[in-house]
Amino acid sequence: MKTVIIGGVAGGASAAARLRRLDERAEIVILERGSFISYANCGLPYYVGGTIENRSALTLQTPESFTRRFNVDVRVRHEAVGIDPAGKIVTVRNLTDGRLYEESYDSLILSPGAEPIVPRMPGVEGERIFTLRTIPDALAIRAYVEAQHPRSAVVVGGGMIGTEMAENLTAAGIAVTVVELQDHVIAPLDFEMAADVHQYLESRGIRLMLGRAVTAVEPQGEALRVKLGRETVDTDMLVLSVGVRPESDLAQRAGLQLTDRGAIVTDSHMRTSAPDIYAVGDAVQVHDFVAGDSAYVPLAGPANKQGRIAADNICGISSEYAGAQGSAVVKLFDMTVAVTGLNERAAQAKGIDYDKTYTYSASHAGYYPGATNMSIKILWERDSLRLLGAQIVGFEGVDKRMDVLATAIRLGAKVTDLKELELVYAPPFGSAKDPVNMAGYVAENVVTGKLKQFFWDQVDDLPRDGSVTLLDVRMPGEVAAGHIEGFRPIPLDELRGRLDELPKDKPIYVHCHSGLRSYLACCILRGNGFDCYNLAGGWRLYASAVRAKKATDFPCYTRDE
């Protein structure tokens, strides 16, 4: 049995290693047009910023070490330029000498990956304009920074790679502006969850220009002038990080079925539309584990799993990919942002009837030094209570809570199951009621009708004509520092003694800082015959989201605005 694999890195290298573990006698050939067979794609921004000092640390396996360990015929700088599915032949170009030759196969695995999207506009090619997808890309950026000492940089695209690049360029002493077409950074977050990220990035000196598209780039003396419609930004260097597209030209020419966006269509066994051809990694369409439809999820974890599954099926083991849920995490200085499953925009677009909660919990016991709060948003299907997705923004302990929630989604948990999870506890690591448990407790209160909610984007539409009662149960000092217009202040601890000041024939909308004290206020009010609604996420979330929303209306989004 002979298997040819086109492309290395995550999917291709994983498939080759699995094939060898399953069949010691199999003939395995990897064709990689670049010079690196297996490298840490996600580590590239940290090499640019100097956190990873040596380029050798990015290379997980060299062609030589991979060959020695797995007895695989690794051919770097060999590019597959054509596939004949009927004849089971791959046409290959040796990029060193330009020679063309043919390679036969019994099974073929396509792992071509994805390529950076470069906007079609004037001036996007030049010495000071970069993308970041491969080791040579990272080497070029770092070499430019070390040789030219740029004072400023514009990063186009505020996704995970774009914000990581902004962090690392800032760490290198460069003043960074992030330009993002959407109204918030890190697309898997919902807007209000990204608001804290905006404020934090600004506090670290990064300028955000949101809701803007780059229309052209022009030389401006020793700098570049980036045009954003009527606005311009001058910069010493430009990094394009506006996303990736499947690199599927080879598959298209071979007649394989593709999606409208160019991803290779596969079944759950990673088989393409052509016999004995499999495809894995960033070039393929996959099943959305949560929503049940198709998705494009270019992440390393899914790519590794898919490579293993393709190898299993080639070796006669019926293995299936259950789908991707988009679990991801990003470090931004000291902040951690993590997501899994569907966000609210996706749930709405797919017509899912869902509900949601926000909680604001400490990373570990409050009495143990160093605790920081994390903002958690969870979504669930209203009828089945099935968990749909989660987003967390915070500092310490975000990743481990997201891993719990991602696992719960994968195992089909209901949102109310979260309160039952028995998670490890000691004061330096967590609380007896872990943030994941707390999210479950709040959701159970919503599901069982003990808690009725209203949300940050509904606050300004509440009537101020006296037909409802608006109540702020924070302390006077908190109210003085910032408040929502029209909300009457009564501190929580005074509420029982002042119930006669509130009309019982009108619904009450109540808020506090994070939603906890206002929930306690709702319990008091409900127990005394009032109809009460709690502001989910509290003043903290509302103020953060409103500030971020207001900022996008300015001609330039800066910290001082």
C-alpha positions as CSV (number, residue, x, y, z in Angstrom):
1,M,0.0,0.0,0.0
2,K,1.4,3.4,-1.0
3,T,0.0,6.7,0.3
4,V,1.1,10.0,-1.0
5,I,0.4,13.0,1.3
6,I,0.4,16.5,-0.2
7,G,1.3,19.0,2.5
8,G,2.8,18.6,5.9
9,V,2.4,20.7,9.1
10,A,-0.6,19.6,11.3
11,G,-2.9,17.4,9.2
12,G,-0.4,15.9,6.8
13,A,2.3,15.1,9.3
14,S,-0.3,13.6,11.7
15,A,-1.6,11.4,9.0
16,A,1.9,10.2,8.1
17,A,2.8,9.4,11.7
18,R,-0.5,7.5,12.2
19,L,-0.1,5.5,9.0
20,R,3.3,4.4,10.1
21,R,2.1,3.4,13.6
22,L,-0.7,1.3,12.0
23,D,1.3,-0.3,9.2
24,E,5.1,-0.7,9.4
25,R,5.3,-1.9,5.8
26,A,3.3,0.9,4.1
27,E,5.0,3.1,1.6
28,I,4.5,6.8,2.6
29,V,5.5,9.8,0.7
30,I,5.1,13.4,1.9
31,L,5.3,16.2,-0.8
32,E,5.9,19.6,0.8
33,R,6.6,22.6,-1.4
34,G,8.1,24.6,1.5
35,S,11.2,23.8,3.5
36,F,9.5,22.8,6.7
37,I,7.6,19.6,7.3
38,S,6.1,20.2,10.8
39,Y,6.2,23.5,12.6
40,A,4.3,25.4,15.3
41,N,2.1,27.7,13.3
42,C,0.5,29.2,16.3
43,G,3.9,30.2,17.8
44,L,4.8,32.5,14.9
45,P,3.7,35.7,16.5
46,Y,5.7,35.0,19.6
47,Y,8.8,34.5,17.5
48,V,8.2,37.9,15.9
49,G,7.9,39.5,19.3
50,G,11.0,37.7,20.7
51,T,9.2,35.6,23.4
52,I,10.4,32.6,21.4
53,E,14.0,33.5,20.8
54,N,15.3,30.7,18.5
55,R,13.7,29.8,15.2
56,S,14.6,26.2,15.8
57,A,12.0,26.1,18.6
58,L,9.3,26.5,16.0
59,T,10.3,23.4,14.1
60,L,8.5,20.4,15.7
61,Q,10.2,17.9,13.3
62,T,12.8,18.4,10.6
63,P,12.5,16.4,7.4
64,E,15.5,14.3,8.6
65,S,14.1,13.6,12.1
66,F,10.7,12.7,10.7
67,T,12.2,10.3,8.2
68,R,14.4,8.7,10.9
69,R,11.5,8.2,13.3
70,F,8.7,7.2,11.0
71,N,10.5,5.9,7.9
72,V,8.6,8.3,5.7
73,D,9.9,9.5,2.3
74,V,9.8,13.3,3.0
75,R,10.4,15.5,0.0
76,V,10.5,19.2,0.9
77,R,10.5,21.8,-1.9
78,H,8.5,19.3,-4.0
79,E,5.2,20.8,-5.2
80,A,2.3,18.8,-6.4
81,V,1.0,20.5,-9.6
82,G,-1.6,18.1,-10.8
83,I,-3.7,15.0,-9.9
84,D,-5.1,12.4,-12.2
85,P,-7.7,10.7,-10.0
86,A,-8.5,8.0,-12.6
87,G,-4.9,7.0,-13.1
88,K,-4.0,7.6,-9.5
89,I,-1.0,9.8,-10.5
90,V,0.3,13.0,-8.9
91,T,2.5,15.3,-11.1
92,V,5.2,16.8,-9.0
93,R,7.7,19.7,-9.6
94,N,11.0,19.6,-7.9
95,L,11.4,23.3,-7.0
96,T,15.2,23.0,-6.6
97,D,15.8,22.1,-10.3
98,G,12.4,22.6,-11.9
99,R,12.1,18.9,-13.0
100,L,8.6,17.5,-13.4
101,Y,7.9,13.8,-12.5
102,E,5.0,11.6,-11.7
103,E,4.2,9.8,-8.5
104,S,1.7,7.0,-8.3
105,Y,-0.5,6.3,-5.3
106,D,-3.0,3.8,-3.8
107,S,-4.4,6.4,-1.5
108,L,-3.9,10.2,-1.6
109,I,-4.3,12.7,1.3
110,L,-4.6,16.4,0.6
111,S,-3.3,18.7,3.3
112,P,-2.6,21.9,1.5
113,G,-3.7,24.2,4.3
114,A,-4.9,27.7,3.8
115,E,-3.4,30.9,2.4
116,P,-3.7,34.4,3.8
117,I,-6.3,36.6,2.2
118,V,-4.6,39.6,0.6
119,P,-7.2,42.4,-0.2
120,R,-7.4,43.4,-3.8
121,M,-6.4,47.1,-3.6
122,P,-3.6,49.3,-4.8
123,G,-0.2,49.1,-3.1
124,V,-0.5,45.9,-1.0
125,E,2.8,44.5,-2.2
126,G,6.1,45.9,-1.0
127,E,9.0,45.4,1.3
128,R,7.2,46.8,4.3
129,I,4.0,44.8,3.8
130,F,3.7,41.4,5.4
131,T,1.4,38.4,6.0
132,L,2.0,35.8,8.7
133,R,1.2,32.2,7.9
134,T,4.5,30.3,7.6
135,I,8.0,30.3,9.2
136,P,9.5,32.3,6.2
137,D,6.8,34.9,6.9
138,A,7.8,35.1,10.6
139,L,11.5,35.3,9.7
140,A,10.9,38.1,7.3
141,I,8.9,40.2,9.8
142,R,11.4,39.7,12.6
143,A,14.4,40.4,10.3
144,Y,12.7,43.7,9.2
145,V,12.0,44.7,12.8
146,E,15.6,44.0,13.9
147,A,17.2,45.7,10.9
148,Q,14.9,48.7,10.3
149,H,13.7,49.4,13.9
150,P,10.2,50.6,12.8
151,R,8.5,53.0,15.2
152,S,5.0,52.2,14.1
153,A,2.9,49.4,12.6
154,V,-0.6,48.9,11.3
155,V,-2.2,45.5,11.6
156,V,-5.1,45.0,9.3
157,G,-7.5,42.5,10.9
158,G,-8.4,42.2,14.5
159,G,-8.8,38.4,14.7
160,M,-6.8,36.2,17.0
161,I,-3.6,36.3,14.9
162,G,-4.0,40.0,14.3
163,T,-4.4,40.8,18.0
164,E,-1.5,38.4,18.8
165,M,0.6,40.3,16.3
166,A,-0.4,43.6,17.8
167,E,0.7,42.3,21.3
168,N,4.0,41.1,20.0
169,L,4.9,44.1,18.0
170,T,4.0,46.3,21.0
171,A,6.3,44.2,23.1
172,A,9.0,44.9,20.5
173,G,8.6,48.6,21.2
174,I,6.5,49.5,18.2
175,A,3.4,51.7,18.3
176,V,0.6,49.6,16.9
177,T,-2.7,50.5,15.2
178,V,-5.2,47.7,14.6
179,V,-7.7,48.3,11.7
180,E,-10.7,46.0,11.7
181,L,-13.7,46.0,9.3
182,Q,-16.1,44.8,11.9
183,D,-17.2,46.7,15.0
184,H,-15.2,44.5,17.4
185,V,-12.0,42.4,17.5
186,I,-11.9,38.6,17.8
187,A,-14.8,37.6,15.6
188,P,-16.0,34.6,17.7
189,L,-16.8,36.9,20.5
190,D,-20.1,38.8,20.6
191,F,-19.8,42.6,20.7
192,E,-20.4,43.1,24.4
193,M,-17.9,40.4,25.3
194,A,-15.3,42.1,23.1
195,A,-15.8,45.4,24.8
196,D,-13.5,44.6,27.7
197,V,-10.9,43.4,25.2
198,H,-11.1,46.8,23.5
199,Q,-10.6,48.7,26.7
200,Y,-7.7,46.4,27.8
201,L,-5.9,46.7,24.4
202,E,-6.2,50.5,24.6
203,S,-4.8,50.5,28.1
204,R,-1.7,48.6,26.7
205,G,-1.1,51.4,24.1
206,I,-2.7,49.7,21.1
207,R,-4.9,52.0,18.9
208,L,-8.1,50.5,17.6
209,M,-9.8,51.7,14.4
210,L,-12.9,49.6,14.1
211,G,-15.6,49.5,11.4
212,R,-13.1,50.6,8.8
213,A,-11.8,49.1,5.6
214,V,-8.4,49.7,4.1
215,T,-8.9,51.0,0.6
216,A,-5.3,51.6,-0.6
217,V,-1.7,51.7,0.6
218,E,0.7,54.3,-0.8
219,P,4.4,55.1,-0.3
220,Q,4.8,58.2,1.8
221,G,8.5,59.1,1.9
222,E,10.2,56.6,4.2
223,A,6.7,55.4,5.5
224,L,3.5,53.9,4.2
225,R,0.2,55.8,4.0
226,V,-2.8,53.5,4.7
227,K,-6.0,54.9,3.4
228,L,-9.3,54.1,5.2
229,G,-11.8,55.9,3.0
230,R,-11.4,59.5,4.0
231,E,-9.0,58.7,6.9
232,T,-5.3,57.9,6.6
233,V,-2.7,56.4,8.9
234,D,1.0,56.7,8.3
235,T,3.1,53.7,9.4
236,D,6.5,52.2,9.0
237,M,5.2,48.7,8.3
238,L,1.9,46.9,7.6
239,V,0.8,43.4,8.6
240,L,-2.2,41.9,6.7
241,S,-4.2,39.6,8.9
242,V,-7.6,39.6,7.4
243,G,-8.2,35.9,7.4
244,V,-7.4,32.8,5.3
245,R,-9.0,30.9,2.4
246,P,-8.7,27.2,1.6
247,E,-5.8,26.5,-0.7
248,S,-7.7,24.2,-3.0
249,D,-6.7,25.1,-6.5
250,L,-5.1,21.7,-7.0
251,A,-8.2,19.9,-5.8
252,Q,-10.4,22.1,-8.1
253,R,-8.2,21.2,-11.1
254,A,-8.6,17.5,-10.2
255,G,-12.3,17.8,-10.3
256,L,-13.0,17.4,-6.6
257,Q,-16.2,18.8,-5.2
258,L,-15.7,22.2,-3.4
259,T,-17.9,24.5,-1.5
260,D,-18.8,28.0,-2.7
261,R,-15.9,29.4,-0.6
262,G,-13.5,26.9,-2.1
263,A,-13.2,24.4,0.8
264,I,-12.9,20.7,-0.2
265,V,-16.0,18.7,0.6
266,T,-15.4,15.6,2.6
267,D,-17.5,13.0,4.4
268,S,-17.1,12.1,8.1
269,H,-14.3,9.7,7.1
270,M,-12.4,12.6,5.5
271,R,-13.0,11.1,2.0
272,T,-13.4,13.6,-0.9
273,S,-15.7,13.2,-3.9
274,A,-12.9,11.2,-5.7
275,P,-12.2,7.5,-4.9
276,D,-9.2,7.0,-2.6
277,I,-8.5,10.7,-2.1
278,Y,-8.8,12.1,1.4
279,A,-8.5,15.7,2.5
280,V,-7.7,17.2,6.0
281,G,-6.9,20.4,7.7
282,D,-7.5,24.1,6.8
283,A,-8.5,23.3,3.2
284,V,-11.6,21.3,4.1
285,Q,-15.3,21.8,5.0
286,V,-16.3,20.1,8.2
287,H,-19.4,19.3,10.1
288,D,-20.4,21.8,12.8
289,F,-20.7,19.7,15.9
290,V,-23.1,22.1,17.7
291,A,-25.3,23.4,14.9
292,G,-25.3,20.2,12.8
293,D,-24.6,22.0,9.5
294,S,-21.3,22.6,7.6
295,A,-18.5,24.8,8.7
296,Y,-15.0,26.0,7.9
297,V,-12.8,25.8,11.0
298,P,-9.1,26.3,10.2
299,L,-7.6,25.3,13.6
300,A,-4.7,23.0,14.5
301,G,-6.6,20.7,16.8
302,P,-9.2,19.7,14.2
303,A,-6.5,19.3,11.5
304,N,-4.5,16.9,13.7
305,K,-7.7,14.8,14.4
306,Q,-8.6,14.7,10.8
307,G,-5.2,13.5,9.7
308,R,-5.4,10.6,12.2
309,I,-8.9,9.7,11.0
310,A,-7.9,9.7,7.3
311,A,-5.0,7.4,8.1
312,D,-7.3,5.1,10.1
313,N,-9.7,4.7,7.2
314,I,-6.9,4.1,4.7
315,C,-5.7,1.2,7.0
316,G,-9.3,-0.2,7.2
317,I,-10.3,1.2,10.5
318,S,-13.7,2.8,10.3
319,S,-13.0,6.2,12.0
320,E,-15.2,9.2,11.8
321,Y,-14.8,12.9,12.5
322,A,-17.7,14.0,14.7
323,G,-17.3,17.7,13.8
324,A,-15.6,20.9,15.0
325,Q,-17.0,23.3,17.6
326,G,-14.4,26.0,17.2
327,S,-12.7,25.9,20.6
328,A,-10.0,28.5,20.7
329,V,-8.0,30.6,23.1
330,V,-5.8,33.7,22.7
331,K,-3.3,35.4,25.1
332,L,-3.3,39.2,24.9
333,F,-0.6,40.5,27.2
334,D,-2.0,39.3,30.6
335,M,-5.5,38.9,29.3
336,T,-7.0,35.6,28.1
337,V,-9.9,35.2,25.7
338,A,-11.5,31.9,25.0
339,V,-14.4,30.6,23.0
340,T,-16.2,27.4,22.1
341,G,-19.3,26.5,20.1
342,L,-21.8,29.1,18.8
343,N,-21.9,32.8,19.6
344,E,-25.1,34.7,19.7
345,R,-24.8,36.0,16.2
346,A,-24.4,32.5,14.8
347,A,-27.3,31.1,16.9
348,Q,-29.5,33.9,15.5
349,A,-28.4,33.3,11.9
350,K,-29.2,29.6,12.2
351,G,-32.6,30.3,13.6
352,I,-31.9,28.5,17.0
353,D,-34.2,29.4,19.9
354,Y,-31.7,30.1,22.6
355,D,-31.3,31.7,26.0
356,K,-28.2,33.2,27.6
357,T,-26.6,34.3,30.9
358,Y,-23.7,36.4,31.9
359,T,-21.7,35.9,35.1
360,Y,-18.7,37.6,36.6
361,S,-16.7,35.3,38.9
362,A,-13.3,35.3,40.6
363,S,-10.6,33.1,39.2
364,H,-10.0,31.6,42.7
365,A,-11.1,32.2,46.3
366,G,-11.5,35.9,46.9
367,Y,-9.7,35.8,50.3
368,Y,-6.6,34.2,48.7
369,P,-4.3,36.9,47.2
370,G,-4.3,37.6,43.5
371,A,-7.9,36.7,42.4
372,T,-9.2,38.4,39.2
373,N,-12.6,38.3,37.8
374,M,-13.6,36.7,34.5
375,S,-16.7,37.5,32.4
376,I,-18.5,34.4,31.2
377,K,-21.3,34.2,28.7
378,I,-23.1,30.9,27.9
379,L,-25.8,30.1,25.4
380,W,-28.1,27.1,25.5
381,E,-31.1,25.8,23.4
382,R,-34.2,26.9,25.1
383,D,-36.3,23.7,24.8
384,S,-33.6,21.0,25.2
385,L,-31.3,23.0,27.5
386,R,-28.4,21.7,25.4
387,L,-25.3,23.9,25.8
388,L,-24.6,25.7,22.5
389,G,-21.5,27.9,23.2
390,A,-19.5,29.9,25.7
391,Q,-17.2,32.9,25.8
392,I,-14.9,34.0,28.6
393,V,-12.8,37.1,28.9
394,G,-10.5,37.5,31.9
395,F,-7.0,36.7,33.2
396,E,-6.1,33.8,35.4
397,G,-8.0,30.5,35.0
398,V,-9.9,31.3,31.8
399,D,-8.5,28.5,29.8
400,K,-9.3,25.7,32.3
401,R,-12.9,26.9,32.7
402,M,-13.3,27.0,28.9
403,D,-11.9,23.5,28.6
404,V,-14.6,22.3,31.1
405,L,-17.3,24.0,29.0
406,A,-16.0,22.7,25.7
407,T,-16.0,19.2,27.1
408,A,-19.5,19.6,28.4
409,I,-20.7,20.7,25.0
410,R,-18.9,17.8,23.3
411,L,-20.6,15.3,25.7
412,G,-24.0,16.8,25.1
413,A,-24.5,18.4,28.5
414,K,-27.5,20.5,29.5
415,V,-26.8,23.9,30.8
416,T,-28.2,22.8,34.2
417,D,-25.6,20.0,34.4
418,L,-22.9,22.7,35.0
419,K,-24.1,23.1,38.6
420,E,-23.5,19.4,39.2
421,L,-19.9,19.3,38.1
422,E,-17.5,18.4,40.9
423,L,-14.4,20.5,40.0
424,V,-11.2,20.7,42.0
425,Y,-11.0,23.3,44.7
426,A,-8.4,24.8,46.8
427,P,-8.1,28.6,47.5
428,P,-5.2,29.2,45.1
429,F,-7.0,27.5,42.2
430,G,-10.7,28.1,42.5
431,S,-13.7,28.5,44.7
432,A,-16.1,26.0,46.3
433,K,-18.6,27.3,43.8
434,D,-16.5,27.3,40.7
435,P,-17.2,29.9,38.0
436,V,-18.5,27.0,35.8
437,N,-20.9,26.0,38.7
438,M,-22.0,29.6,39.1
439,A,-22.9,29.8,35.4
440,G,-25.0,26.6,35.9
441,Y,-26.7,28.0,39.0
442,V,-27.7,31.2,37.3
443,A,-28.9,29.3,34.2
444,E,-31.0,27.0,36.4
445,N,-32.6,30.0,38.0
446,V,-33.5,31.3,34.5
447,V,-34.8,28.0,33.3
448,T,-37.0,27.4,36.3
449,G,-38.4,30.9,36.3
450,K,-36.8,32.1,39.5
451,L,-34.9,34.8,37.6
452,K,-36.2,37.0,34.8
453,Q,-33.6,38.9,32.9
454,F,-33.1,41.9,30.7
455,F,-30.0,42.7,28.7
456,W,-27.5,45.5,28.1
457,D,-28.9,46.4,24.7
458,Q,-32.4,46.7,26.0
459,V,-31.7,49.2,28.8
460,D,-31.9,52.4,26.7
461,D,-35.3,51.3,25.3
462,L,-36.9,50.9,28.8
463,P,-39.6,53.6,29.3
464,R,-38.8,56.5,31.5
465,D,-42.4,57.7,31.8
466,G,-43.1,56.0,35.1
467,S,-44.9,53.0,33.6
468,V,-42.1,50.8,35.0
469,T,-39.8,51.2,38.0
470,L,-36.0,51.4,37.3
471,L,-33.9,50.5,40.4
472,D,-30.2,50.7,41.1
473,V,-29.2,48.7,44.2
474,R,-25.5,49.7,44.3
475,M,-23.9,51.7,47.1
476,P,-24.0,55.5,46.8
477,G,-20.3,55.8,45.9
478,E,-20.8,53.4,43.0
479,V,-23.8,55.4,41.8
480,A,-21.9,58.6,42.0
481,A,-19.0,57.1,39.9
482,G,-21.4,56.2,37.1
483,H,-25.1,55.4,36.6
484,I,-27.8,54.7,34.1
485,E,-30.1,57.6,33.5
486,G,-33.5,57.1,35.1
487,F,-32.6,54.4,37.6
488,R,-33.6,55.2,41.2
489,P,-30.9,54.3,43.7
490,I,-31.8,52.2,46.8
491,P,-28.9,50.2,48.2
492,L,-29.6,46.5,48.5
493,D,-29.2,46.4,52.3
494,E,-31.9,49.2,52.6
495,L,-34.4,47.6,50.2
496,R,-36.5,45.6,52.7
497,G,-37.1,48.7,54.8
498,R,-38.1,50.8,51.7
499,L,-40.4,48.5,49.9
500,D,-43.3,50.9,50.5
501,E,-41.6,53.4,48.2
502,L,-42.0,51.1,45.2
503,P,-45.4,50.6,43.4
504,K,-46.4,46.9,43.3
505,D,-48.5,47.3,40.1
506,K,-45.5,48.1,37.9
507,P,-42.7,45.8,36.8
508,I,-39.3,46.6,38.3
509,Y,-36.0,46.5,36.3
510,V,-33.1,46.3,38.7
511,H,-29.3,46.4,38.3
512,C,-26.1,46.3,40.4
513,H,-22.5,46.1,39.4
514,S,-22.3,42.5,38.2
515,G,-25.8,41.1,38.6
516,L,-25.4,39.3,42.0
517,R,-26.8,42.0,44.3
518,S,-29.6,42.8,41.8
519,Y,-30.5,39.0,41.8
520,L,-30.7,39.2,45.6
521,A,-32.9,42.3,45.3
522,C,-35.2,40.4,42.9
523,C,-35.5,37.6,45.4
524,I,-36.6,40.1,48.0
525,L,-39.0,41.9,45.6
526,R,-40.5,38.7,44.2
527,G,-41.0,37.4,47.8
528,N,-43.0,40.5,48.5
529,G,-45.2,40.4,45.5
530,F,-43.3,42.4,42.9
531,D,-42.6,41.5,39.3
532,C,-38.8,41.9,38.9
533,Y,-36.3,41.7,36.1
534,N,-32.5,41.5,36.6
535,L,-29.9,43.2,34.3
536,A,-27.8,40.3,33.1
537,G,-24.1,41.2,33.6
538,G,-25.0,44.3,35.5
539,W,-23.7,47.9,35.2
540,R,-20.2,46.6,34.5
541,L,-21.2,44.9,31.3
542,Y,-23.6,47.6,30.2
543,A,-21.1,50.4,30.7
544,S,-18.3,48.5,28.9
545,A,-20.5,47.7,25.9
546,V,-22.0,51.2,25.7
547,R,-18.5,52.7,25.8
548,A,-17.3,50.4,23.1
549,K,-20.4,51.1,21.0
550,K,-20.0,54.8,21.4
551,A,-16.4,54.7,20.4
552,T,-17.1,53.1,17.0
553,D,-19.2,56.2,16.1
554,F,-16.1,58.4,16.4
555,P,-13.9,59.1,13.3
556,C,-11.1,57.5,15.2
557,Y,-11.2,55.0,18.0
558,T,-8.6,55.9,20.6
559,R,-8.3,55.6,24.4
560,D,-9.1,59.2,25.1
561,E,-12.4,59.1,23.3
